[in-house]
Amino acid sequence: MTVSALDVATVREAYPILRELAYFNTGTYGLMAEPVLTRYLENVASFERQGLRVDLALRSQIEASRERIAARINACPSEIALSGNATDGVAYVAAGLDWQPGDEVIISNQEHPAMNYPWQYAAQRDGIVLKRFPVHFDPCENLKAIESLLTDKTRLIGASHVTSPTGIRLPVKEICDLAHAHGALAFVDGAQSFAVMPIDVQEIGCDFFTSNCHKWLGAPKGTGFLYARQALMERLQPAYVGAGSAESFSFENGLVLQPSGKRFEFATRGFAVPASISLAFDWFDQLGWTQIFDRIAYLSTYLKHQLQEIPGVELGTPIEWERSSGLVNFRVVGRDETALQERFETAKLYPRTLGKGSEKIRVSTALFNDEDEIDRLVRCVREFVQAG
Ligand SMILES: Cc1ncc(COP(=O)(O)O)c(C=O)c1O
């Protein structure tokens, strides 16, 4: 892999916190680049100060956000519902289809609560049967595990594109093929893959793809989207509706929902927030998407190669970029992760632990991280291991 052409010094200047600490938590909360933040705050201020006077301008920026998301994943704008986060997209589908008791849904055993909660809730509320397949490093094992759970009642297979705890990239294209071969729908949670790698929903073949924009894209917190194939978007019944959701409304003729994702968008909102997704796109366009993707891949691989050299360190993420992402999971076998996290904090390094007693640490390598930060993190782990 070649070192990317991203102008790292310029990029790092746009994230002032990096002068104080190494931020390794983009997989939790992304950082907004200063040029994006300045314009985002201007959007917020102009709406708060001028109200209706800037409504049209903000609405046209919202449509620009929708169009740019659609273009980035090879979808049509009408197939995009702008949401508040990735979880919303799961809920729109789990609550929006006509489930019958006994319908079966298969998800993985490494899903984020974003998937686990809505599907478990649908199991309790609608009587669907929820099944989980164990995630493996090996893509073939994942497919075999799913196959063993398929029945003629399987209605949907849902999986993270990149799993939250381990950063394993699942073979989503093959999973979607498998779902369709059995007459089931395919749902992909792309919270950890969007703005990390190229996404083409046509190539993946998914019926639904959800993500947020506030992690890897660095758009405002509270932004996300659901892609639903047009025919399916028209089948999704929002649990709530309001002004904006309907193509037409009268008490005589009833309410006809928008055929597009707008059926989920209604009433007064913080319009400056979804409008400003487009500003994060401007930043990524300026830097170059390919350069950003290459940079994340390079840093993630650089980190894993060093960690695997340390005796007692076990990687929970595959080395190969094609099977992984910007998330790196590792543990120091038999050692308390909180003690290691304390060392990190003293050294001004901010990865995160994955639960008490898990021994596990997760490091997100984003476009703004650099080799020096990774070297410092690796040194910290090495010293921790040597100190016993
Ligand atoms: C795979 C995955 N899905 C969903 C989410 C939740 O994202 P949001 O808070 O935007 O709903 C996360 C966040 O960590 C995640 O890793």
The ligand as a Gaussian input file, in Angstrom:
#p B3LYP/6-31G(d) Opt

LIG

0 1
 C      -22.317000      -0.551000      13.443000
 C      -22.996000       0.592000      14.124000
 N      -24.289000       0.812000      13.900000
 C      -24.950000       1.828000      14.469000
 C      -24.324000       2.674000      15.333000
 C      -25.116000       3.729000      15.978000
 O      -25.033000       4.927000      15.297000
 P      -26.046000       6.092000      15.639000
 O      -25.731000       6.517000      17.039000
 O      -25.763000       7.131000      14.623000
 O      -27.411000       5.560000      15.535000
 C      -22.970000       2.507000      15.612000
 C      -22.291000       3.445000      16.514000
 O      -21.317000       3.157000      17.158000
 C      -22.297000       1.435000      15.000000
 O      -21.015000       1.203000      15.250000

